[in-house]
Protein backbone atom coordinates (compact mmCIF):
# COMPACT_ATOMS: atom_id res chain seq x y z
CA UNK A 1 0.00 0.00 0.00
CA UNK A 2 1.39 3.40 -0.95
CA UNK A 3 0.79 6.53 1.07
CA UNK A 4 -1.74 7.76 -1.47
CA UNK A 5 -3.70 4.51 -1.09
CA UNK A 6 -4.40 5.59 2.48
CA UNK A 7 -6.33 8.64 1.26
CA UNK A 8 -9.91 8.04 0.16
CA UNK A 9 -13.14 9.92 -0.35
CA UNK A 10 -16.73 8.76 -0.20
CA UNK A 11 -19.68 11.11 -0.68
CA UNK A 12 -21.44 9.40 2.24
CA UNK A 13 -18.58 10.04 4.70
CA UNK A 14 -17.30 13.45 5.82
CA UNK A 15 -19.21 15.18 2.99
CA UNK A 16 -16.92 13.51 0.43
CA UNK A 17 -13.79 15.29 1.63
CA UNK A 18 -10.50 13.37 1.30
CA UNK A 19 -9.81 11.46 4.50
CA UNK A 20 -7.53 8.82 5.94
CA UNK A 21 -8.88 5.39 4.96
CA UNK A 22 -10.85 3.76 7.76
CA UNK A 23 -10.97 6.93 9.86
CA UNK A 24 -13.11 10.03 9.91
CA UNK A 25 -10.10 12.33 9.92
CA UNK A 26 -10.12 14.59 6.91
CA UNK A 27 -6.77 15.35 5.31
CA UNK A 28 -7.57 19.04 5.76
CA UNK A 29 -8.10 18.72 9.54
CA UNK A 30 -4.88 16.73 9.98
CA UNK A 31 -2.88 19.31 8.05
CA UNK A 32 -4.45 22.12 10.09
CA UNK A 33 -3.48 20.41 13.35
CA UNK A 34 0.08 19.84 12.17
CA UNK A 35 0.45 23.40 10.86
CA UNK A 36 -0.82 24.71 14.20
CA UNK A 37 2.18 23.08 15.85
CA UNK A 38 0.80 19.77 17.12
CA UNK A 39 3.17 16.85 16.98
CA UNK A 40 2.24 13.64 15.18
CA UNK A 41 2.00 11.90 18.58
CA UNK A 42 -0.43 14.57 19.80
CA UNK A 43 -2.54 14.25 16.67
CA UNK A 44 -2.66 10.46 16.99
CA UNK A 45 -3.83 10.84 20.58
CA UNK A 46 -6.70 13.12 19.51
CA UNK A 47 -10.08 11.60 18.75
CA UNK A 48 -12.42 13.11 16.15
CA UNK A 49 -14.92 14.05 18.87
CA UNK A 50 -12.33 16.06 20.78
CA UNK A 51 -11.21 18.16 17.80
C-alpha positions, 0 to 999 in steps of 0.5 A, spaced: 500 500 500 502 506 498 501 513 502 496 515 497 492 509 497 491 511 504 487 517 502 480 516 500 473 519 499 466 517 499 460 522 498 457 518 504 462 520 509 465 526 511 461 530 505 466 527 500 472 530 503 478 526 502 480 522 508 484 517 511 482 510 509 478 507 515 478 513 519 473 520 519 479 524 519 479 529 513 486 530 510 484 538 511 483 537 519 490 533 519 494 538 516 491 544 520 493 540 526 500 539 524 500 546 521 498 549 528 504 546 531 501 539 534 506 533 533 504 527 530 504 523 537 499 529 539 494 528 533 494 520 533 492 521 541 486 526 539 479 523 537 475 526 532 470 528 537 475 532 541 477 536 535 
